[in-house]
Amino acid sequence: MAAHKGIADDLLSKLAEDIETGEQMEALGRTLGFRVEDINRYTETNRIEGRVTCKGTRDMLFDWRQTVKPCDQHLRLEQALIDAKLVMLADTHLKGTLSDPGIYSKKISASLTVQRCREKLEKKVPTSIVQNSNETVGSK
């Protein structure tokens, strides 16, 4: 059985550096499941000694990582970034870094892999959801 690796320190550090505002950090902290008191502590750490740093944000991400199975970390962090309205950060830092890329290369059919199917669904889902809800409303 292949070992699943979690998110590397350098990726979390770079992500912490790219979180630009306290509001972004707080939103991410909430979506990662931190309590308000914990988020406030991380925010205070970012402002130690009259300077603004990303140490508190980095600490928050490292602490979060300790609570999640390594095989789940990439997907959970990506979803938390999206839920916190930090989609560009998710795209920049996590696109193509899944811990088990093997599943995505598996064939569903002769010409379709799991990754290709996922890409097609990601493009279709918003449109089809709207179409389905309109059909349901229109047909009643």
N, C-alpha and C positions, 0 to 999 in steps of 0.2 A: 504494500500500500504506500502510495507516495505521501511524503510529508507536506503538509500545507504550511506555507510561510505566511506570517502576518505582514503588516505594513512596516517598512523599514524606518529607522530613526530619521534618516536624512529626508525622506518624503514628508514625514510629519513636521520636521523642522522647517522645510521650505513652505509647506502649507501654512504654518503658523506665521511665517514672515509675510505671506501674501494676504493674510486677513488684515484689512486696512483699518477698520474702525472698531470701537468698543461695541457698537450695535451689532456688527457682523459676528463678533466673537460671542456675544450674549445669545444671539439667535442660534448659532451653532451649538453652544453649550446646552441650550434648552432642547434642541432636537436630538442631542446625544444622551439626554436624560439626566443632566446635572441639576441639582437643586439651586435655587436662587442664591442661597448663602455661599455655595461652592463657586458659582459663577462670579459673585462679588469678590471672593478671595482671589480668584485668578485675575480678575480685572485690576485689583489693587497691586498684585505682583507685576503687572505690566507697567505700572507707574511708580516703581520704587526709585528712590533717590532723585526725584524731580525729572527723571527721563522717561520717555515712553519706549518700551521694549516689547518684544513678543514672548518673553519668558513665561508669563502666566498662560498665554494661549498654548504655547508648546507644552507646558506642564499639564494643562487640561487634556490635550490630545494624547499625551503619553499615559496619563491616568486612565483615560477612557479605554485605551488599547489594552490595558491590563484586565479589563472587565469583559472582553469579547474574545471568543475563540478565534485563533489566527485564521482559520478558513472562512470566517464570516466578516472579518474586519474590512476588507475592501468594499464589499457591497453595502455594508451598514454605514460606513463613512460616506460613501458616495450618495446614498439615499439621504443621510442627515444633511449633507451640503445642499442637495437639491431642495429638501424641505425648508432649509434656512434661507432659501432664495440666493444661494451661492453657486449657481449652476456653472458659471465660468470656471470657478476654482475646481469644481468636481471634474470638469472636462479637462482642464489643464493638468491637474495632478494625478488623476486616477484613471483616465482613459487608457485602456490597454495594459493596466497593471494588475489584473485579476490574479489571485493567488493560484488558481488552477486553470490555466488556459486550455488544458487538454479537452475539457468538455466542449468548448466552443469550436473545436476543429472536427468534432464527431459528425459523421454524415447522418442526416435524417432521411435523405433520399439520394439518388445518384448524383443530383446536381445541387443539393442544398445542405449546408452545414448548419449547426446550431447557431453559430455567430451570424451567418447570413440571414437566417430566419429571424433572429432577434433584431437585426438592423431593419428588416422589412416591417416587422411588427411595430418597432419604435416610430417608424414613419407613418404607419397606418392608424395606430390606436387613437390618437386625438380626433382624427377625422371620422373614423368609424364610430366612436363613442357618440359624437355629435349627431351623426346620421342615424344611429340606432335610437337615440333619445327623441329625435324629431319624428322618426317613423312611429314610435310608440305613442307619442303625443298626437300625431296626425291620424293614426288609425283608430283612435277611440272616440 
